[in-house]
Amino acid sequence: MDDFYDPFMPEPDVKNPPEVTYNKGIFNAKNEVLFNIVREVPNDRCYYCHSNLYEKSNEKTEKWTQDEDIHLTAGLKCVDCHRNGLEHDIIRGYPGEESDNPLVSASTCEGCHLPEGDDIPEAGRLGAPIPKHPGIPAVHFDKLTCTACHSGPWPKEETVYTKTSRAHRLGTPNVDKDADALPHIMSPVLAKQQGIITADSTTMEGEKLAPHKMIWPSFWAAIDSNDIVEPIEIDVVTKVIKPLMDKLELTYRDSWPQLTDEMIKDAIVALSKEIKGNAAYVSAGKLYSLNDSEELIEEENAIAEPYLWPIAHNVRPAAQALGVRYCTDCHEEKSGFFFGKVKVDSPVADEWLSTRKMIEFEELDPSYTKAFASSFVFRPMMKIICICCSLVIAGVLLLYALRLLLSIAKVFGKGN
């Protein structure tokens, strides 16, 4: 091909198209060729579709600014855990996964790292260290997934924008490298585990807290006579909405055009003329529609709730896990784990600065959680007081023990 040929250009040079020449020596008499597909697939093949970029500042994000998963730095390959045979039933690695693969139960975090059974040692597969978790109460293992402490970015005051290969075309030519490139995916969002699809195509929601990626839906919708809300086809939206928006001088924030209530109302009126039922707009966790008086109203609706799917990678080493410094990594009033802010992403201008509290997604009592976190302020003092009291009690007991020995000695002394 020509040195400057670019298939991604709007109008590539078709006068000299690329040519392909086959090596006839590698074909057999039936024009068949052997594709030697290796068993140990390189990690870059997986990362091409499954890599992530987490925004750390307002600067453009790059892959070289991100660290690898701890398993890869230890020498493992993706296919060491995510195995499959000719049936292509790839192990995903979450607890309770349904699969005919005999290694499915041993390919979870617990399956590799935690011992199970008394007969044959099963932990330590592929050199996995057995964690000690010193000082961590056992209730944490009932309430949290392993990924809650070990995976994804560290929970901070507010969630950050996240890019994924599949949503943002990472690694492809001419990709938008701005940190605020659409679609806006938020992470980490601590929530009851969800977003896992089982073999019967149902969503598994567990009781344990896990980190998630999240996206707020924003789309034009139609409401039928049964109050069922469904998205309007994009071709219809483009046909009706684009002429309206082209006449306006739109302002942009984080790549979103800022839509006022008046703009949304005009768009709903225009769409209602082109569809069956009533038009509406879904964004910022709300459903925007018109009442009988043609006034714009907003209300909560299940279809407007954000979509979440769990984070598994990148896994951080034990030295960077939550709780490694102290309990206040999570149990502190300023901790992002419970009290972080989840940004509500939307083009609606009035919702630009709105946020939701992390604890809402965790389905916990905020008053109790905050009171429990406040107790850690006085815990060091309480420990000192308890130790001093214990020493005093031990001294009193020792004194009485010595007096008892003295009394016994006197009794035996008189007998002699």
Phi, psi and omega per residue, in radians:
M1 nan 2.859 3.096
D2 -1.103 2.631 -3.107
D3 -1.043 -0.544 -3.072
F4 -1.858 0.300 3.121
Y5 -1.208 2.273 -3.131
D6 -2.336 1.869 -3.112
P7 -1.156 -0.243 -3.128
F8 -1.579 -0.059 3.082
M9 -1.211 2.597 -3.132
P10 -0.979 -0.688 -3.125
E11 -2.307 1.473 -3.136
P12 -1.142 2.718 -3.135
D13 -1.229 1.869 -3.106
V14 -1.576 -0.074 3.125
K15 -1.207 -0.622 3.121
N16 -2.187 1.285 -3.091
P17 -1.213 2.809 3.099
P18 -1.083 2.552 3.105
E19 -2.053 2.557 3.128
V20 -2.055 2.235 3.091
T21 -2.049 2.171 -3.096
Y22 -1.632 2.510 3.049
N23 -1.482 1.796 -3.050
K24 -1.127 -0.339 -3.095
G25 -1.215 -0.306 -3.115
I26 -1.668 0.005 3.098
F27 -1.705 2.571 3.072
N28 -1.570 -2.984 -3.066
A29 -1.147 -0.375 3.141
K30 -1.692 0.273 -3.098
N31 1.052 0.572 3.088
E32 -1.780 2.617 3.129
V33 -2.315 2.510 -3.137
L34 -1.568 2.122 3.019
F35 -1.629 1.920 -3.096
N36 -1.485 1.507 -3.126
I37 -1.471 2.113 -3.051
V38 -1.324 2.628 3.104
R39 -1.294 -0.744 -3.131
E40 -1.498 1.536 -3.091
V41 -1.222 2.298 3.119
P42 -1.072 2.597 -3.104
N43 -1.079 -0.568 -3.109
D44 -1.089 -0.493 3.095
R45 -1.102 -0.689 3.140
C46 -1.325 -0.713 -3.091
Y47 -1.152 -0.375 -3.139
Y48 -1.048 -0.582 3.131
C49 -1.886 -0.268 -2.960
H50 -2.165 0.465 3.102
S51 -1.678 2.781 -3.100
N52 -2.293 2.655 3.004
L53 -2.248 2.218 3.136
Y54 -1.890 2.244 -3.119
E55 -1.164 2.198 3.105
K56 -1.911 -0.289 3.127
S57 -2.774 -2.985 3.108
N58 -1.435 -0.023 3.136
E59 -1.359 2.857 3.117
K60 -1.157 2.417 -3.134
T61 -1.509 2.559 3.113
E62 -2.386 2.664 -3.120
K63 -1.108 -0.580 -3.059
W64 -1.251 -0.176 3.097
T65 -1.501 -0.082 -3.080
Q66 -1.835 2.519 3.084
D67 -1.517 2.715 3.101
E68 -1.368 2.856 3.007
D69 -1.077 2.499 -3.082
I70 -1.050 -0.518 3.140
H71 -1.196 -0.613 3.132
L72 -1.263 -0.682 3.118
T73 -1.172 -0.398 3.096
A74 -1.440 -0.068 3.083
G75 1.840 -0.017 3.118
L76 -1.384 2.794 3.009
K77 -1.911 2.768 3.141
C78 -0.979 -0.681 -3.072
V79 -1.350 -0.090 3.033
D80 -1.197 -0.569 3.114
C81 -1.786 -0.765 -3.115
H82 -1.582 1.287 -3.041
R83 -1.568 2.785 3.047
N84 -2.829 2.805 3.070
G85 -1.857 -2.681 -3.130
L86 -1.166 -0.331 -3.131
E87 -1.379 -0.102 3.114
H88 1.047 0.479 3.083
D89 -1.520 1.459 -3.020
I90 -1.305 2.292 3.089
I91 -1.199 2.275 3.104
R92 -1.610 -0.543 2.984
G93 1.680 0.335 3.091
Y94 -1.783 2.640 -3.120
P95 -1.071 2.434 3.128
G96 1.438 0.160 -3.126
E97 -1.136 2.397 3.137
E98 -1.723 2.095 -3.120
S99 -2.838 2.682 3.066
D100 -1.465 -0.102 3.126
N101 -1.178 2.200 -3.080
P102 -1.151 -0.280 -3.117
L103 -1.696 0.134 -3.013
V104 -1.094 -0.720 -3.099
S105 -1.313 -0.404 -3.117
A106 -1.594 -0.009 -3.066
S107 -1.845 0.286 3.019
T108 -1.618 3.060 3.082
C109 -1.021 -0.830 -3.133
E110 -1.167 -0.641 -3.102
G111 -1.088 -0.538 3.136
C112 -1.615 -0.620 -2.935
H113 -1.804 -0.411 -3.028
L114 -1.955 2.358 3.132
P115 -1.205 2.562 3.117
E116 -2.512 2.219 -3.134
G117 1.544 2.855 -3.096
D118 -1.921 -0.204 -3.028
D119 -1.468 -1.089 -3.079
I120 -2.054 2.246 3.111
P121 -1.104 2.149 -3.108
E122 -1.894 -0.318 -3.137
A123 -1.364 2.879 3.098
G124 1.512 0.290 3.102
R125 -1.060 2.454 3.091
L126 1.001 0.490 3.110
G127 1.385 0.309 -3.110
A128 -1.188 2.224 3.109
P129 -1.256 2.561 3.096
I130 -1.553 2.002 -3.053
P131 -1.249 2.575 3.123
K132 -1.639 -0.610 -3.107
H133 0.884 0.917 -3.103
P134 -1.147 2.326 3.052
G135 1.416 -0.052 -3.126
I136 -1.580 2.082 3.136
P137 -1.033 2.549 -3.058
A138 -1.100 -0.389 -3.110
V139 -1.088 -0.439 3.129
H140 -1.088 -0.603 -3.103
F141 -1.346 -0.272 3.048
D142 -1.532 -0.440 -3.031
K143 -1.824 -0.353 -3.030
L144 -2.157 2.558 2.949
T145 -1.390 2.852 3.074
C146 -1.057 -0.635 -3.100
T147 -1.200 -0.354 -3.134
A148 -1.038 -0.594 -3.123
C149 -1.780 -0.410 -2.947
H150 -1.961 -0.178 -2.983
S151 -2.114 2.660 3.061
G152 1.329 -3.093 3.117
P153 -1.237 2.698 3.132
W154 -1.151 2.262 3.138
P155 -1.102 2.206 -3.126
K156 -2.081 -2.883 -3.066
E157 -1.076 -0.546 -3.130
E158 -2.549 2.606 3.120
T159 -1.123 2.774 -3.110
V160 -2.062 2.735 3.042
Y161 -1.186 2.475 -3.114
T162 -2.273 2.322 3.060
K163 -1.812 2.476 3.043
T164 -2.174 2.716 -3.122
S165 -1.047 -0.714 -3.032
R166 -1.341 -0.482 -3.126
A167 -1.614 -0.488 -3.028
H168 -2.131 0.184 3.065
R169 0.993 0.700 3.133
L170 -1.037 2.381 3.105
G171 1.552 0.003 3.118
T172 -1.810 2.779 -3.118
P173 -1.132 2.609 3.031
N174 1.051 0.498 -3.135
V175 -1.339 2.569 3.105
D176 -1.303 2.001 -3.067
K177 -1.663 0.035 3.111
D178 -1.118 2.509 -3.114
A179 -1.114 -0.475 -3.087
D180 -1.750 0.397 3.133
A181 -1.100 2.406 3.095
L182 -1.297 2.649 -0.041
P183 -1.352 2.649 -3.140
H184 -1.516 1.967 3.089
I185 -1.901 2.215 -3.113
M186 -1.707 2.541 3.013
S187 -2.879 2.768 -0.145
P188 -1.541 2.466 3.062
V189 -1.966 1.995 3.126
L190 -1.407 2.115 -3.100
A191 -2.638 2.885 3.033
K192 -1.015 2.365 -3.003
Q193 -0.986 2.220 -3.137
Q194 -2.687 3.122 3.129
G195 1.446 0.113 3.113
I196 -1.742 2.146 -3.092
I197 -1.667 2.175 -3.139
T198 -1.483 3.141 -3.088
A199 -1.081 -0.530 -3.141
D200 -1.615 0.371 3.054
S201 1.080 0.549 3.030
T202 -1.874 2.693 -3.118
T203 -1.540 2.214 -3.133
M204 -1.607 2.097 3.080
E205 -2.022 2.041 -3.092
G206 -1.694 3.118 3.135
E207 -1.607 -0.193 -3.091
K208 -1.517 2.582 3.069
L209 -1.398 2.416 -3.135
A210 -2.508 2.680 3.073
P211 -1.342 2.493 -3.102
H212 -2.340 2.709 2.803
K213 -1.555 2.696 -3.056
M214 -2.572 2.528 3.057
I215 -2.372 2.385 3.104
W216 -1.566 2.179 3.136
P217 -1.249 2.454 3.025
S218 -2.443 1.966 -3.124
F219 -2.792 2.753 3.054
W220 -1.480 2.367 -2.979
A221 -2.311 2.871 3.070
A222 -2.077 2.390 3.113
I223 -1.942 2.068 -3.124
D224 -1.514 -3.031 -3.072
S225 -1.149 -0.376 3.128
N226 -1.664 0.248 3.142
D227 1.092 0.461 3.056
I228 -1.528 2.234 -3.081
V229 -1.770 2.182 3.122
E230 -2.363 2.555 3.127
P231 -1.111 2.546 3.046
I232 -1.482 2.481 -3.126
E233 -0.989 2.443 -3.032
I234 -1.089 -0.553 3.124
D235 -1.120 -0.675 3.118
V236 -1.192 -0.727 3.127
V237 -1.078 -0.801 -3.132
T238 -1.061 -0.746 -3.115
K239 -1.099 -0.676 -3.038
V240 -1.610 -0.786 -2.991
I241 -1.386 -0.668 -3.052
K242 -1.003 -0.806 3.100
P243 -1.046 -0.590 3.122
L244 -1.195 -0.773 -3.082
M245 -1.264 -0.528 -3.141
D246 -1.114 -0.425 -3.129
K247 -1.448 -0.168 -3.044
L248 -1.812 2.689 3.014
E249 -1.687 1.622 -3.053
L250 -1.443 2.488 2.981
T251 -1.782 2.611 -3.053
Y252 -2.109 2.494 3.023
R253 -2.377 2.155 -3.114
D254 0.883 0.788 3.092
S255 1.288 -0.097 3.124
W256 -1.585 2.376 2.928
P257 -1.273 2.365 -3.109
Q258 -1.443 2.000 -3.094
L259 -1.749 2.189 3.071
T260 -1.532 2.944 3.119
D261 -1.046 -0.634 -3.126
E262 -1.161 -0.707 3.108
M263 -1.103 -0.768 -3.136
I264 -1.111 -0.727 3.139
K265 -1.089 -0.813 -3.139
D266 -1.077 -0.688 -3.136
A267 -1.173 -0.700 3.133
I268 -1.117 -0.733 3.122
V269 -1.077 -0.764 -3.120
A270 -1.175 -0.697 -3.134
L271 -1.209 -0.608 -3.114
S272 -1.071 -0.418 3.140
K273 -1.388 -0.254 -3.040
E274 -1.905 -0.108 -3.052
I275 -2.252 2.934 3.003
K276 -1.515 2.356 -3.095
G277 1.577 -2.862 -3.110
N278 -1.844 2.417 3.119
A279 -1.422 2.735 3.132
A280 -2.711 3.002 3.101
Y281 -2.268 2.304 3.135
V282 -1.913 2.140 3.118
S283 -2.981 2.736 3.068
A284 0.971 0.513 3.141
G285 1.317 0.270 -3.096
K286 -2.310 2.809 3.051
L287 -1.946 2.058 3.135
Y288 -1.722 2.212 3.141
S289 -2.610 3.084 3.135
L290 -1.870 2.423 3.070
N291 -1.519 -3.012 -3.101
D292 -1.107 -0.401 3.139
S293 -1.623 0.232 3.141
E294 1.070 0.533 3.079
E295 -1.776 2.488 -3.127
L296 -1.323 2.189 3.109
I297 -2.166 2.710 3.105
E298 -2.263 2.442 -3.109
E299 -2.608 2.751 3.106
E300 -1.316 2.514 3.141
N301 -2.634 2.467 -3.073
A302 -1.042 -0.552 -3.091
I303 -1.247 -0.285 -3.135
A304 -1.585 -0.099 3.141
E305 -1.182 2.619 -3.109
P306 -1.183 2.713 3.092
Y307 -1.723 2.349 -3.120
L308 -2.188 2.520 2.994
W309 -2.482 2.491 -2.926
P310 -1.226 2.623 3.053
I311 -1.654 2.254 3.044
A312 -1.926 -0.709 -3.121
H313 -2.155 2.831 -0.007
N314 -1.395 2.458 3.122
V315 -1.468 2.266 3.128
R316 -1.553 2.653 3.096
P317 -1.208 2.915 -3.096
A318 -1.015 -0.590 -3.119
A319 -1.181 -0.251 3.136
Q320 -2.018 0.263 -3.116
A321 -1.438 2.666 3.069
L322 -1.045 2.394 3.134
G323 1.612 -0.095 -3.083
V324 -1.202 -0.485 3.130
R325 -1.517 -0.861 3.139
Y326 -3.048 3.001 3.129
C327 -1.036 -0.465 -3.088
T328 -1.231 -0.088 2.976
D329 -0.985 -0.547 3.103
C330 -2.049 -0.750 -3.016
H331 -1.609 1.188 3.071
E332 -2.501 2.573 -3.058
E333 -1.112 -0.379 3.119
K334 -1.770 0.089 -3.090
S335 -1.219 2.377 3.106
G336 -1.254 -0.331 -3.092
F337 -1.065 -0.796 3.139
F338 -1.828 -0.625 -2.937
F339 -1.991 0.279 3.069
G340 -1.219 2.886 3.139
K341 -1.836 2.357 3.086
V342 -1.842 1.985 -3.076
K343 -1.169 2.376 3.056
V344 -1.559 1.914 -3.055
D345 -1.577 2.175 -3.082
S346 -2.909 2.597 3.004
P347 -1.367 -0.138 3.122
V348 -1.165 2.127 -3.015
A349 -1.040 -0.678 -3.086
D350 -1.229 -0.285 -3.098
E351 -1.757 0.180 -2.993
W352 -1.029 -0.735 -3.071
L353 -1.785 0.133 -3.078
S354 -1.341 2.572 3.137
T355 -2.434 2.843 2.998
R356 -2.075 2.658 3.130
K357 -1.437 2.480 -3.121
M358 -1.003 -0.653 -3.041
I359 -1.135 -0.366 3.082
E360 -1.131 -0.625 3.141
F361 -1.375 -0.349 3.137
E362 -1.516 -0.167 3.110
E363 0.990 0.797 3.123
L364 -2.010 2.796 3.110
D365 -1.342 1.990 -3.080
P366 -1.130 -0.608 -3.129
S367 -1.148 -0.823 -3.141
Y368 -1.126 -0.765 -3.102
T369 -1.101 -0.711 3.127
K370 -1.205 -0.699 3.114
A371 -1.118 -0.708 3.122
F372 -1.131 -0.698 3.112
A373 -1.147 -0.639 3.131
S374 -1.114 -0.507 -3.108
S375 -1.121 -0.410 -3.115
F376 -1.273 -0.252 3.075
V377 -1.165 -0.660 -3.076
F378 -1.725 -0.046 -3.078
R379 -1.103 -0.740 3.099
P380 -1.032 -0.726 3.113
M381 -1.135 -0.710 -3.140
M382 -1.110 -0.667 3.129
K383 -1.121 -0.723 3.136
I384 -1.115 -0.758 3.134
I385 -1.101 -0.747 -3.135
C386 -1.116 -0.705 3.137
I387 -1.139 -0.769 3.120
C388 -1.092 -0.765 3.112
C389 -1.079 -0.695 3.129
S390 -1.125 -0.669 3.113
L391 -1.155 -0.694 3.117
V392 -1.122 -0.801 3.124
I393 -1.084 -0.733 3.120
A394 -1.088 -0.680 3.106
G395 -1.120 -0.744 3.117
V396 -1.087 -0.788 3.138
L397 -1.098 -0.701 3.123
L398 -1.118 -0.711 3.125
L399 -1.057 -0.799 3.132
Y400 -1.198 -0.557 3.087
A401 -1.140 -0.713 3.107
L402 -1.159 -0.688 3.094
R403 -1.121 -0.619 3.089
L404 -1.126 -0.757 3.116
L405 -1.080 -0.664 3.124
L406 -1.127 -0.717 3.119
S407 -1.131 -0.730 3.116
I408 -1.118 -0.701 3.138
A409 -1.106 -0.664 3.129
K410 -1.143 -0.714 -3.137
V411 -1.083 -0.854 -3.132
F412 -1.187 -0.506 3.138
G413 -1.184 -0.686 3.102
K414 -1.172 -0.611 -3.140
G415 -1.106 -0.588 -3.135
N416 -1.355 nan nan
